[in-house]
Amino acid sequence: MASKVTHSTVLNEDCNLKYWYQGNGPLITFIPGGNGHGRQYNPLMALLSSKYTCVTFDRRQMSSSQVQVNKILNPYQQVRDVLAVIKATGYEKSIVFGSSLGGVLGFQLACDYPGVVDHLICHEAPTVQLLPDKKALTEDLFETHNIYKTQGQEAVNAHWGRRFAVMSDPSLPQFPPPEETNPVNFFENEFLVGTFWNTDFERIKEQGTSVGIMTGERSGEEFFARTTYEQERVLGCLRETVPGHHQGFEAESEAFLPVLLGMLERLEMRRKDRKLEEEGRLLEG
């Protein structure tokens, strides 16, 4: 049985961030992606609540976390927003799960605040700069933004939506779309920065952050799936193929749950093994 959900607000840098949490145990913080709203994680949070405290939120300028004037995406600021939510929940350290743009922000959180991240799990984060075909893909993504600027929101929604056609499969659960203002803010203020943000992966590796990467089995050869293999290569971390599409954690949450729990177990084992190896080297020295 799912635990009670508590809703609250934390003020950070002129934005009242709406967040909610449930459960008991170690904290897992869920960072929303480009659609901006945290409710996409509600089914998974409910399933996890018997073992973990789960928190998510609406990102700045999205859904219920509005500001007086929208500004261009600042990943450093959005990472500080995540930090504010973690601290408001009463924790100093958290497992972090981020999907898509949420994964990009998760990488930046690990880069800037490694002491806060217990384990980082990134699901299909679109780190375009790691791909071997980044030049051609960059030009294609620039054209996507040009469609928004020259033809408007409806045209770009249709164009961009082709990459996520599998999510409309009638055999899979369907969920209400985000508020109409969310995709407007995404293409106006977030698309270019979030898609081409260049996190310092070498720093994450040097700091020894525990990282797990997830590839959706229904995502095929889409660029946000292919980036996961490059993240695995650069970080030398764990990567696994998981049930579902780009939002499989929502559409197929019951199938997704044991895979997520299994990854957390394996990440913990890998960290213990690394610690034993380091202790062994010290003894040898």
Phi, psi and omega in degrees: 000131182292147181276170180297141177261128178252127179256142180205182181222141172231132179273124176219120176049056174069021176228127173278101182278121178273123180225162178211152185214161178202159175098183179219143179122195179303149184276133167243123178256125182255119182262121179294155178269212186295336178283349164083339186260144183279344187294346176298338181267355185303315180300317181290321179299319179298320180290330182273347193294345177283341183242338186224153163275125184243132179227142171216180187199166170269126182295158178311132179072012181236143174048243186270000180255073186265159176234169181292319181227121178291142181230168178297146181304128175241098183302326178297318179293318181294328174294321177294329174297315178301315179300318180297321179293316179302312181293324179295333179283348176098016181243156175253346184217148184209145159291140183236130176240124177227134178247140178057235177301329175298328176289321176301315178293326176298317176300318181292324175300315179296326180291315186274327185226064184299332181290344181273335187267116176284296170229145175246125175242120181246125183252107175053051175284127187277070180276078188303325186296346180273346186280143178295335179258032186298329181295308180295319180294321179299316179297321179294320180288328173298320180295325175302315180291326176298323177298318177299314185290327187258333184244345174101179188295316182298320181293317182288328176300318180293316181295310182293326183295340178298331180287346184239026185302326182298336181290344179268005179305117184295344179281349180256151177302141178248146183232154180301142178290165176292170176305148184301333181286341183293308178296331176297312179296322181299310183284330180284322191236346190238330191305306184292315181294311184295322183289326186250014179296135185247092179286150178278087183292328179297323178294317178301317180295315180297326181283349176075026179297137177282115186233136172236139183244139180240135176242122180288129185293340179268359186276350175060228184258017177300150188300326182287344171275319181294330180297335183295326179290325178289323176298317176300317181295313184291319184271343185063036187251179177287136173223139180220148172275132187236162180299146168097183180260206185297338172236041180298332179297337178263310186289329182229050188299324182291325176284330182287326186306304183296331178291318177297314179297321178296321178295319178298320177297316181291324177296320179295318179296318180297321179294319178295320178297318178297321180296318178296321178296318179295318178297321179296319179294323179295320179295321179293327181286000000 
